[in-house]
Structure formats: C-alpha cells, structure tokens
Amino acid sequence: MTVAQMIGAVVAVANGIGPVVGGALALQSRDLWRWIFRLNMPLTLLCTLCVILFMPLRKVEGNWRVKLEAVDFVGSFLALAGTTVLVLGLTWGGANHPWNSAHVIATLVVGFSVCAGFVLWQWKGARFPLVPLHIFKSKIVNGACITMASNGWNFVVQVYYIPAFYQLAYGYSATKAGAMLLPITLTQTLFSTLSGLVVHKVGRYRECILLGWVMWAVGVGLLSTLDESSSVGKQVGYSLLVGAGVGNTLQPALIAIQAGVSRRDMAVVTSFRK
C-alpha cells in the first residue's frame, strides 16, 4: 500500500467516524454539540506537532529567506478571500437573504471578481505562481480536475443530506443517522485501496474511474428511491454500492493527475486536485 492509499484510507475512516461521534455529542445536551468543533483544536495541534517532528523526512537545503520569497502570498490571499466571499454569498442566498438582495449580489460579484483576479495574478503577476497555468495544457489534468470537482460535489452533498434524510424519514437518532454513513465510507476505503492496487498492476486508470462513476450513479439513483417503508437492507445495500463507486474514482483520479505532469509539477497538481 502506498502512502497516498494509506492517507486516503485514514481520511475515509475518519469521514465515517466523525458523523457518529458528532451525532452522539449532539444527543447529549442542547449545548454539547459545540464540542464537535472544539475537538478539532487538540487534533489540529497533534497534527501540527507530527508535521514539525516527522516531516520532512529529509532536511531541506538552501536559504530559508530565499524559499520564503518564493511563496506566492498574494495568490494565497486572493484564493482564500475570493472563495470565502463567494461561499458566503452562496450560503446567504435563499436562507438569510433573498437571492436578489444587495447582500447576496454584492458578495457573489466581489467573490467572482477576486477569483478572476487570482487567475490573472497567476497568469501575469506571480513569479512563482501558486497554481501554474501551464499544468492545464494536459488533457489528463483537466479530466482529473473535472472528475474531482464532480466527485467532491456529490460526496459533500450525500454526506450532508443522507443523515438528514434518515432522521426525517425514519426517525433515526443523530448517532444512528451518522452510523448509516459507515457502509459508504468503509466500502470507499476498501475500493480506494483495491483500485489503486489494480491501477498500479495493470497500468490503466480510465476503466476504474468509469466503473466508479457508473456504480456511484446507480447507487445514488437507488438511494433516491428510498421511502419511509424501505428496509434497512436496501439502505445499507445501496450505500455499499455508492461507497464502491466513490472508492473507484478517488484513488485512480489521483494517479491519473500525477501521471499527466512532470515531476516538478507533481506536488502542485496533487494539492490542486484536492
């Protein structure tokens, strides 16, 4: 198992455990749900210590001031500011304010403008751009990015709405609704590892991604047929199919995007793919 596969497996397991723990905390009292977010602080500290103590494995050579000057701080600020304001507008729209309100329109316009400024800065302004635009000359990179954008959209939506559906349709507790995500996340872990091994063995990734999309589409299609009388077997079975589809697309897409660029751009495309 490669390092990427191990990290993917850990992330998938954490995605399964998180909703269960969060649901259990939310059930204890009206105020205890805040600990869902507070628990991230010691975990973040632990991760930071691990990075400081164990990474990089080899000492980085060179003047740290020169390396610091190579960091694209302007690009980082524009990317963070643009996406933050854009997400704020999308969150406000239809919930806190009408879509045609000044709040929503202003944040969307500013967000899109700053994001456009980020692209322009990467193209013409940055000496060492955060996202070198030449990586998009590769069809493999473009295809993998589209794949991951689609995957990310679907995965986040299903992680949010499936537990809510189980609570509303079946009266499940928050803990049980979160636990119903385990068939997806655990199967995702298994198939993410297996698909990575298959791609490494046969040297092809397209078939795994296409198979994953088909399984994922069929799985979410079947989930959409659930109603208040559907059995637990159907709920779990359809979720297993979704998890297999997710696992078959994530790891091969990572391998594909890394194979589509030179070694010097591998770190960039790997992080951008996220």
C-alpha positions as CSV (number, residue, x, y, z in Angstrom):
1,M,0.0,0.0,0.0
2,T,1.4,3.4,-1.0
3,V,1.5,6.5,1.3
4,A,-1.4,8.1,-0.8
5,Q,-3.5,5.0,-0.3
6,M,-2.9,4.9,3.4
7,I,-3.8,8.6,3.7
8,G,-6.9,8.0,1.7
9,A,-7.9,5.1,3.9
10,V,-7.4,7.2,7.0
11,V,-9.5,10.0,5.6
12,A,-12.3,7.7,4.6
13,V,-12.4,6.1,8.1
14,A,-12.4,9.5,9.7
15,N,-15.3,10.5,7.5
16,G,-17.2,7.6,8.8
17,I,-16.3,8.0,12.5
18,G,-16.9,11.8,12.5
19,P,-20.7,11.8,11.9
20,V,-21.2,9.1,14.5
21,V,-19.2,11.0,17.2
22,G,-20.9,14.2,16.2
23,G,-24.3,12.7,16.4
24,A,-23.6,11.2,19.8
25,L,-22.4,14.6,21.1
26,A,-25.5,16.3,19.7
27,L,-27.8,13.9,21.5
28,Q,-26.3,14.5,25.0
29,S,-27.5,18.1,25.5
30,R,-28.5,21.2,23.7
31,D,-25.1,22.8,24.2
32,L,-22.8,19.8,23.9
33,W,-22.8,20.0,20.0
34,R,-20.3,22.8,20.2
35,W,-17.7,20.2,21.2
36,I,-18.0,18.8,17.7
37,F,-15.9,21.9,16.6
38,R,-13.9,22.2,19.8
39,L,-12.5,18.7,19.4
40,N,-10.8,19.8,16.2
41,M,-8.4,22.1,18.2
42,P,-6.4,19.4,20.0
43,L,-6.5,17.2,16.9
44,T,-5.1,20.1,14.9
45,L,-2.4,20.7,17.5
46,L,-1.5,17.0,17.3
47,C,-1.2,17.1,13.5
48,T,0.9,20.2,13.7
49,L,3.3,18.5,16.1
50,C,3.5,15.5,13.9
51,V,4.4,17.7,10.9
52,I,7.1,19.5,12.9
53,L,8.6,16.4,14.4
54,F,8.4,14.0,11.5
55,M,8.3,16.0,8.2
56,P,10.1,16.5,6.0
57,L,11.9,13.1,6.2
58,R,15.0,14.7,4.6
59,K,16.5,18.0,5.6
60,V,15.6,20.8,3.2
61,E,18.7,22.5,1.9
62,G,19.0,26.2,1.0
63,N,18.4,29.6,2.4
64,W,15.0,29.8,4.1
65,R,14.7,33.5,3.2
66,V,15.0,32.7,-0.4
67,K,12.5,30.0,-0.1
68,L,10.1,32.3,1.7
69,E,10.4,34.8,-1.0
70,A,9.2,32.2,-3.5
71,V,5.9,31.7,-1.7
72,D,3.0,33.3,-3.5
73,F,1.4,35.1,-0.6
74,V,-0.6,37.4,-2.9
75,G,-2.1,34.4,-4.7
76,S,-2.8,32.6,-1.5
77,F,-4.7,35.7,-0.1
78,L,-6.7,36.2,-3.4
79,A,-7.6,32.5,-3.5
80,L,-8.7,32.4,0.2
81,A,-10.5,35.8,0.0
82,G,-12.3,35.0,-3.2
83,T,-13.6,31.6,-2.2
84,T,-14.6,32.8,1.2
85,V,-16.7,35.7,0.0
86,L,-18.1,33.5,-2.8
87,V,-19.2,30.8,-0.4
88,L,-20.6,33.4,2.0
89,G,-22.9,34.7,-0.8
90,L,-24.0,31.2,-1.8
91,T,-24.7,30.4,1.9
92,W,-26.7,33.6,2.4
93,G,-28.7,33.2,-0.8
94,G,-32.2,31.9,-0.1
95,A,-31.5,31.4,3.6
96,N,-30.5,34.6,5.3
97,H,-31.3,36.9,2.4
98,P,-33.2,36.7,-0.9
99,W,-31.1,35.8,-3.9
100,N,-31.8,39.3,-5.4
101,S,-30.8,41.1,-2.2
102,A,-27.9,43.5,-2.2
103,H,-26.0,41.3,0.4
104,V,-26.1,38.2,-1.9
105,I,-25.4,40.1,-5.2
106,A,-22.5,42.1,-3.7
107,T,-20.8,39.1,-2.2
108,L,-21.2,37.0,-5.3
109,V,-19.9,39.8,-7.6
110,V,-16.9,40.5,-5.2
111,G,-16.2,36.8,-4.8
112,F,-16.2,36.2,-8.6
113,S,-14.1,39.3,-9.2
114,V,-11.4,38.3,-6.6
115,C,-11.3,34.8,-8.0
116,A,-10.8,36.3,-11.5
117,G,-8.1,38.5,-10.1
118,F,-6.4,35.3,-8.7
119,V,-6.4,33.7,-12.1
120,L,-5.0,36.9,-13.7
121,W,-2.3,37.1,-11.0
122,Q,-1.3,33.5,-11.6
123,W,-1.1,34.2,-15.3
124,K,0.8,37.5,-15.4
125,G,1.8,38.6,-11.9
126,A,3.3,35.8,-9.8
127,R,6.9,35.0,-10.1
128,F,6.3,31.5,-8.7
129,P,2.5,31.0,-9.1
130,L,0.5,29.0,-6.6
131,V,-1.2,27.3,-9.5
132,P,1.0,27.4,-12.7
133,L,-1.5,27.7,-15.5
134,H,0.7,25.6,-17.8
135,I,-0.5,22.4,-16.0
136,F,-3.9,22.8,-17.7
137,K,-2.3,22.2,-21.1
138,S,-2.5,18.5,-20.1
139,K,-5.9,16.8,-21.0
140,I,-5.2,14.3,-18.3
141,V,-5.0,17.1,-15.7
142,N,-8.2,18.8,-17.0
143,G,-10.1,15.5,-17.0
144,A,-8.9,14.6,-13.5
145,C,-9.9,18.1,-12.2
146,I,-13.4,17.7,-13.7
147,T,-13.6,14.3,-12.1
148,M,-12.6,15.5,-8.7
149,A,-14.9,18.6,-8.9
150,S,-17.8,16.3,-9.7
151,N,-16.8,13.8,-7.0
152,G,-16.4,16.5,-4.4
153,W,-19.8,18.0,-5.2
154,N,-21.6,14.6,-5.0
155,F,-19.7,13.4,-1.9
156,V,-20.3,16.5,0.2
157,V,-23.9,16.6,-0.7
158,Q,-24.5,13.0,0.1
159,V,-22.6,13.2,3.4
160,Y,-24.8,16.2,4.4
161,Y,-28.2,15.0,3.1
162,I,-28.2,11.3,3.7
163,P,-28.1,11.5,7.6
164,A,-30.7,14.3,7.4
165,F,-33.0,12.1,5.3
166,Y,-32.6,9.2,7.7
167,Q,-33.6,11.4,10.6
168,L,-36.6,12.8,8.9
169,A,-37.9,9.7,7.0
170,Y,-37.2,7.0,9.6
171,G,-36.9,8.9,12.8
172,Y,-33.3,7.8,13.4
173,S,-31.3,9.4,16.1
174,A,-28.4,11.6,15.1
175,T,-26.0,8.9,16.2
176,K,-27.7,6.2,14.1
177,A,-28.1,8.5,11.1
178,G,-24.4,9.2,11.2
179,A,-23.7,5.5,11.6
180,M,-25.6,4.9,8.4
181,L,-22.8,6.6,6.5
182,L,-20.4,3.8,7.6
183,P,-21.4,1.5,4.7
184,I,-20.3,4.3,2.3
185,T,-17.1,5.3,4.0
186,L,-15.8,1.8,4.9
187,T,-16.6,0.5,1.4
188,Q,-14.9,3.6,0.0
189,T,-11.8,2.7,1.9
190,L,-11.7,-0.8,0.7
191,F,-12.3,0.0,-3.0
192,S,-9.9,3.0,-2.9
193,T,-7.1,0.7,-1.8
194,L,-8.1,-2.1,-4.3
195,S,-8.5,0.3,-7.3
196,G,-5.0,1.8,-6.5
197,L,-3.5,-1.7,-6.5
198,V,-5.3,-2.6,-9.7
199,V,-4.1,0.6,-11.5
200,H,-0.6,0.0,-10.3
201,K,-0.7,-3.6,-11.5
202,V,-2.3,-3.1,-15.0
203,G,-1.1,0.5,-15.7
204,R,-4.5,1.8,-16.7
205,Y,-6.8,4.1,-14.7
206,R,-9.6,5.1,-17.1
207,E,-11.6,1.9,-16.7
208,C,-11.6,2.2,-12.9
209,I,-12.8,5.8,-13.0
210,L,-15.6,5.0,-15.5
211,L,-16.7,1.9,-13.5
212,G,-16.7,4.0,-10.3
213,W,-18.9,6.7,-11.9
214,V,-21.4,4.0,-13.1
215,M,-21.5,2.4,-9.7
216,W,-21.8,5.7,-8.0
217,A,-24.6,6.9,-10.3
218,V,-26.5,3.7,-9.9
219,G,-26.1,3.8,-6.1
220,V,-27.3,7.3,-5.7
221,G,-30.1,6.6,-8.1
222,L,-31.2,3.7,-6.0
223,L,-30.9,5.8,-2.8
224,S,-33.3,8.3,-4.4
225,T,-36.0,5.6,-4.5
226,L,-35.9,5.1,-0.7
227,D,-39.1,6.0,1.2
228,E,-40.4,5.6,4.7
229,S,-41.2,1.9,4.1
230,S,-37.8,0.9,2.7
231,S,-35.9,-1.8,4.6
232,V,-32.6,-1.4,6.3
233,G,-31.2,-3.9,3.9
234,K,-31.9,-1.6,1.0
235,Q,-30.5,1.4,2.8
236,V,-27.2,-0.4,3.5
237,G,-27.0,-2.2,0.2
238,Y,-27.5,1.0,-1.9
239,S,-24.9,2.7,0.4
240,L,-22.4,-0.1,-0.3
241,L,-22.7,0.5,-4.0
242,V,-22.2,4.2,-3.6
243,G,-19.1,3.6,-1.4
244,A,-17.7,1.3,-4.1
245,G,-18.2,3.9,-6.7
246,V,-16.5,6.6,-4.6
247,G,-13.5,4.4,-3.9
248,N,-13.1,3.5,-7.6
249,T,-12.9,7.2,-8.6
250,L,-10.8,9.0,-6.0
251,Q,-7.6,7.0,-6.0
252,P,-7.3,6.4,-9.8
253,A,-8.0,10.1,-10.3
254,L,-5.0,11.0,-8.1
255,I,-2.8,8.5,-10.0
256,A,-4.0,10.0,-13.3
257,I,-3.3,13.6,-12.5
258,Q,0.2,12.8,-11.2
259,A,0.9,10.8,-14.4
260,G,-0.1,13.8,-16.5
261,V,2.6,16.2,-15.5
262,S,6.4,16.3,-15.0
263,R,7.9,15.6,-11.6
264,R,8.4,19.3,-10.8
265,D,4.6,19.9,-11.0
266,M,3.5,16.8,-9.2
267,A,3.2,18.5,-5.8
268,V,1.1,21.3,-7.3
269,V,-1.4,19.1,-9.2
270,T,-1.7,16.8,-6.2
271,S,-2.7,19.7,-3.9
272,F,-4.9,21.4,-6.5
273,R,-6.7,18.1,-7.1
274,K,-7.9,18.2,-3.5
